[in-house]
Each structure stands twice: as structure tokens, then as C-alpha cells.
Amino acid sequence: MLFDSSIRKELARSFGATLVVLITVVMTMMLIRTLGQAARGNVAPADVMLVMGFTVLGQLPTILGLSLFVTIVGTLSRMYRDSEMAIWFSAGRGLLSLLAPLLRFSWPVMLAIAALSLAIWPWANRQIQELRTQYEQRSDVDRVAPGEFQESSNGSRVFFIDKDSPTANAANNVFIVTREKQRETVTSAQSARLEVRNGERMVLLSNGQRLEEAMQDGHGLRISEFAEYGTLLDSHPDGGMDSNSVKIRDTWDLARDPQAQSRAELGWRIGMPLAALNFVVLGLAVAIVNPRAHRSGGLMMALFAFMVYYNLMTVGQAWVGTGRVGMLTFLLGLHGGALALALLLVAARHNHWSLRALLRHKEVA
């Protein structure tokens, strides 16, 4: 009991600190990325924090898996370095005896990873997609900002109004450029007002000029002046959230869909908790300290192993999506193979197997 409680307390302290550091790093990276999307006009500036929060929430399975792996490797490496492992081994505890307390500590984390990857991941992606869709589907009037050139929702118009506008439904010094298939029109007016007629929003321009040019041959320029001119605004532009995107679909829907892309996404979600289990066993296998090596050698090896494993999951997902391999083959090949390799390494260290000893045994035989 003393052995189990001491190692689990040590793991809990290390896991909490590692998780806070990784979440802080990821939040900083996601904030910079989201601000860049807002600057390009893909995300509303008012929704930056929401998009960042949903993005970090969707990345929590990966963060928790890396935190668990780093915690196990770092804690066991410290115990080796401080000769605590030698004390436990001299008390009759083998390396395999560490697997039980590690799993008892890790199962809540693995359960959280399963819930996040199977349920929260598609929900967070769906919320981000809805925020982006709502921002892209703003009406042309909502896009107009005084003193700035703004593009319409379909990219066919560019608006500009003066900063000194009397009300929200009226503006001064209006400039509109409209580009169609056969012509380009430049309209300017001293004032404009917004009206609703037959359920459609219109802009009524007053005291302006309209220049129309054919785009095919560059000729046929026509200039006209008007006292009042009306143009229709698209209040309900086409477009919307792609309901067929596999990242926003529920796990149960993916399980009932036989398409390769759905099976690939399902295999990715199922593989996240399986990878966490493998990280526990693999962390026990690679956690060793060489007195001649650097103190952070074990952590560097853990990060390298995590990147390799994560990239293999990405490659496997692409293969399943293209139909090169099946989902079950991918799960058994990658996660089952990793678990078998990790257990073999733990057994080799537990029984003190080495290549030199095997060669010596063959020479004696």
C-alpha cells in the first residue's frame, strides 16, 4: 500500500504541473493562430476567445495523452536517478509490479480521453464551424464599417461609406464597386439610406454617379447620373455549415457510415484512448536513467516517441481514408503492435534480457 500510494501521489503532482504547462503553451499557440484567422476575415474578432477555447477543448485528448506519457517517464526517471527504484527492487518489487499502480492512476485520464475524443471533439468542431458560418453569412450591410473598404459575402461587391454617418440606417459619401461576369460597375453617391421592401433590404442612393464598363473588350463605357438609385442587398447569402464533414459528425453516425472517410475518422477517435494505454506501458519501458547521459534524456526520448506515434496515427488515418487499409487492420496493426512492443520491452527489462546474454547463451549451447 505504501508503494502504491507514494508513486500515485508523485504521479498526480507531476501530472498536474505538466498539464498546466502544456495547456498554457497550446492556448498561446491557438491564440496566435486564431488572431491570424480573424485578421484574414475568417473569424469574427468578437469570437476569438470562443474559437480558441473550443479549439483547445478539441485538442485536450492529445494534450492529456502527452501529459500522461511525460509524467510517467519523468517520475520514473527521477526515481531511478535518486535510487528510489533500487530500494523498491531490493524490497522484492520487480518492474512489472509498477504496471498496476500506473494503470490505477491512469484509468481516469484514459476515460477522460475517450469521452473527449468520442463526444467532445465533434461537438467542439461543430461549434467552431457554426461560428465561422455565422460570420461568413453576415449580410452586406452588417459587413460595412465606416471608413473602411469591405467586401460582400460572395465577393462580388466592395463597399465604402464615410465615417461621418448620421445613423445606422443612413450614410454619407457612399462608394460601391460591383463586378459581374460581363461588366464592372462603379457607383458613388452623396448619401444613402436602408429600406425594407417586400421583405428584402435595399439601399437607396441619392445624388450620385454610375459608371459601367464591359469587361470583355474594354469598350462600351457608360456614365450616368441619378437623383435616386436603388440596389438590392443579399440578406440571406448562400452557404452554410457542411453537415457531411466527418470532423463535426457524431461518433455514432460515423459508426453506421461505411464510407472510408468516416471509418478513418472513427479509427482516429477510437485510437486516442488506445494510444494513452500504450503510453502508460511504453513509459514504463523507456523510463531509465543513464548516469552518463543528460538528465532530460528520458523526456527527450518520450517526446520523440510521442511524435512518431502521433505521425503514424495520422498516416494510418490517411490510409484508411483512401481505402488502402481497413479500420480494424489499422487499429490492430498500430495500437496492437505498439502494445505488444511495449510489453516486450517491459518483460525484457524485468527479466534482464539482453542481446549479449542471448549471444552468450547460444555460444554455450
C-alpha positions, 0 to 999 in steps of 0.5 A, a space after each residue: 500500500 505504501 508503494 502504491 500510494 507514494 508513486 500515485 501521489 508523485 504521479 498526480 503532482 507531476 501530472 498536474 504541473 505538466 498539464 498546466 504547462 502544456 495547456 498554457 503553451 497550446 492556448 498561446 499557440 491557438 491564440 496566435 493562430 486564431 488572431 491570424 484567422 480573424 485578421 484574414 476575415 475568417 473569424 469574427 474578432 468578437 469570437 476569438 476567445 470562443 474559437 480558441 477555447 473550443 479549439 483547445 477543448 478539441 485538442 485536450 485528448 492529445 494534450 492529456 495523452 502527452 501529459 500522461 506519457 511525460 509524467 510517467 517517464 519523468 517520475 520514473 526517471 527521477 526515481 531511478 536517478 535518486 535510487 528510489 527504484 533500487 530500494 523498491 527492487 531490493 524490497 522484492 518489487 520487480 518492474 512489472 509490479 509498477 504496471 498496476 499502480 500506473 494503470 490505477 492512476 491512469 484509468 481516469 485520464 484514459 476515460 477522460 480521453 475517450 469521452 473527449 475524443 468520442 463526444 467532445 471533439 465533434 461537438 467542439 468542431 461543430 461549434 467552431 464551424 457554426 461560428 465561422 458560418 455565422 460570420 461568413 453569412 453576415 449580410 452586406 450591410 452588417 459587413 460595412 464599417 465606416 471608413 473602411 473598404 469591405 467586401 460582400 459575402 460572395 465577393 462580388 461587391 466592395 463597399 465604402 461609406 464615410 465615417 461621418 454617418 448620421 445613423 445606422 440606417 443612413 450614410 454619407 459619401 457612399 462608394 460601391 464597386 460591383 463586378 459581374 461576369 460581363 461588366 464592372 460597375 462603379 457607383 458613388 453617391 452623396 448619401 444613402 439610406 436602408 429600406 425594407 421592401 417586400 421583405 428584402 433590404 435595399 439601399 437607396 442612393 441619392 445624388 450620385 454617379 454610375 459608371 459601367 464598363 464591359 469587361 470583355 473588350 474594354 469598350 462600351 463605357 457608360 456614365 450616368 447620373 441619378 437623383 435616386 438609385 436603388 440596389 438590392 442587398 443579399 440578406 440571406 447569402 448562400 452557404 452554410 455549415 457542411 453537415 457531411 464533414 466527418 470532423 463535426 459528425 457524431 461518433 455514432 453516425 460515423 459508426 453506421 457510415 461505411 464510407 472510408 472517410 468516416 471509418 478513418 475518422 472513427 479509427 482516429 477517435 477510437 485510437 486516442 484512448 488506445 494510444 494513452 494505454 500504450 503510453 502508460 506501458 511504453 513509459 514504463 519501458 523507456 523510463 531509465 536513467 543513464 548516469 552518463 547521459 543528460 538528465 532530460 534524456 528520458 523526456 527527450 526520448 518520450 517526446 520523440 516517441 510521442 511524435 512518431 506515434 502521433 505521425 503514424 496515427 495520422 498516416 494510418 488515418 490517411 490510409 484508411 481514408 483512401 481505402 488502402 487499409 481497413 479500420 480494424 487492420 489499422 487499429 490492430 496493426 498500430 495500437 496492437 503492435 505498439 502494445 505488444 512492443 511495449 510489453 516486450 520491452 517491459 518483460 525484457 527489462 524485468 527479466 534482464 534480457 539482453 542481446 549479449 546474454 542471448 549471444 552468450 547463451 547460444 555460444 554455450 549451447 
